[in-house]
Amino acid sequence: MKVALIFPPQGHFTQPYLSLPSLAAYLRVHGVERVEQFDESILAYDHFLSRARIERALAKVRAGDGLDALDQRDALRFSEMERYQTLSEIALLGDAVAAHIEEAKAVLRDRAQFYDYERYLWAGRTVEQALRIFSAEYAPTRLTPHGFVMRYSVERTSEILAAISDERENPFIEYFREHTLPRLKALDPDLIGISLTFPSQAIPTFTLARLIKEWKPSVHVTVGGGLLAYTADKLSKRPEVWEVIDSFIMLEGEGPLLRLCEELGSSRDLARVPNLIWRDGRGEVQHSEKRDPLDIKTLPTPDFDGLPLDKYFSPELVLPLAITRGCYWGKCVFCTLYTVIGPGYRGRAIEQTVDDMRKLTEKYKTKHFYLAIEDLPPNMAARLPQAILDAKLDIDWWCDARLEHEAFTQEVCGAMAASGCKRIAFGYESSSRRVLARMCKGTDPDRSMELVHRARNAGLSVTLYVMVGFPTETREEARATLRTILDNRSAIQEVSVRVFYLDETSEIFRRRQEFDIVEIYPDAQADLQVYYDFKTGSGMSRREARDAYLEFTRALRSHFPVFQNTNMLYHELKSHYFLYLAKWGTWERLVAEVLERGERASGGNKPRRRAELVRRALHFDRASIDQRLGAIDSATLRPRYQSDIVEEGDRARFDRELEPEFRSDANLVYDPSTGEVQCFSAAAALLLERCDGTRTVEQVVEIVPHAVRGDALRCVEDMRKARLFEEELRR
């Protein structure tokens, strides 16, 4: 039996995911002849982000409707603003990005360059710019470091199946055909298992399955993963799905996948495979016996052999490791973990966990671990750090945890830090006792904040998860949460905020009358709908919740170093943040030496613009366009929880209803050394032009009327802060 396990696009590109290594280890230990792992997500990123591929995308984009034609218009409608935003950036920096994309990837993979923060930021920006260029070839499709979306909704089976044949907008058809299929053909597997975990993977998964079936109809294609817990029953009702998929594995996959291998190699009686959905020879959909997942103590150490470990965009390998499955608390009314992971909570023995860490450290020459668990249980918080210290393991690690007021004493937090824990993320959610009680969180906000201070005092970097818009939550309660966070920001390094959404598998959905949810809005065409927009009889409206979220994000950018200015990219790639913490050892050193590094200033009072700056004159103000497009958020539109692409109907409505953008000359400026793009008005661009090293700042602005000269001075100062002048480091 030859098995191919595939992690399809799109997942984050900084580290491997745990699904395939867990399955591969179990199958290999139990004697399956050959098991190969294919991380097609990172391999696709690596291919798309190559010089040849970006140059090809540039050629295709430039052959279409161009920027010059738009610049001749008197005004731009909404849909034209979107194109103008993309095309103006490509015209400015496309060639430079294509020429340096391989260098940018090398920076992210090289220890010396990765930890050079200026180089790191340049590389991150270059990668994001390259992905925008690549996406423009398939517009409106969008591939980013954090997501993949098409105009096709992943909440509708018909649209998923339409997307898998759309050669114009689906970039993975070509990629799978030219790159993935040749590798699969070389293996010629009997069974192919695809891990479908995120909505962003839905269309790529079915795209790949269709191509596999066209190549080898006899191969058994099974799909497992967290997303199926929500959608498999619905998908199974569509006959077209069974043309490309042979079975779905529900819940955790180790036991069912091994049994599937055994049955395919012998009697082929799929009814003997637990937790399986398949279609029999009569065309009838069948569900096998449901069984609880395996005891996590019986599972082997994950096996990462065969994954392209040198391709991830990080200089040091961060390995995921699960020491528990499920949640020991299990009472939060918004949580749907049990739907994905199955019933019950299971923990691995402390001794096993330490042994796993030792084996993985020695085998893969890494000391960095992400504990991929819902929360660190109190007994493990008390015992695991000391076990790591007793084993003399030199490792760094981070995890999520519940705010257990009694368990995380100062002594426990200190032991965690001593054992290598660099970062801990807590589910804080709200500072309102009433809201927390409605959520069934079982925590006290004041005691939670005391715990946060203990963790910070021990040297841990603290992240808080916060939720706004929980049914009946008022705007004042949300603002009180924000005030509490800002008042305690000396103890908090990150805050991850999200707007509450209503999941049909959650407890709150079943009991929605108790939470004053008076109406939900199902989409009659969305046969895979999981998330619902809703209306409450009290508390914030959905629009107010979105406004509260935006208020949070503005405040975080103002007060937290991780979110400020150029540091936002750094924040978004979680493995990178962890590696920087591990490199600098403490949050204080990271802030002092990196995040709030020495200010760069022009030498003297005669600023000289940098010679390498690339400028392009535009006839529309890109800053205004960027602001207007950014204001079109999900509260303005019909709910699209799994896509940030504006739907065609909304785009047409905006073209009709929104005031167009009128002509206003501007300049777009690209700094190749930093990767930053700035937009200047015509007046500001003239000031930049006058900064040629021969004039003082006062002489630069003397062409401006006295009434606005103060504004002009501030504009030049902003240019200095943006490091557009020849610079010297000043500390």
Disulfide bonds with the S-S distance in Angstrom:
none
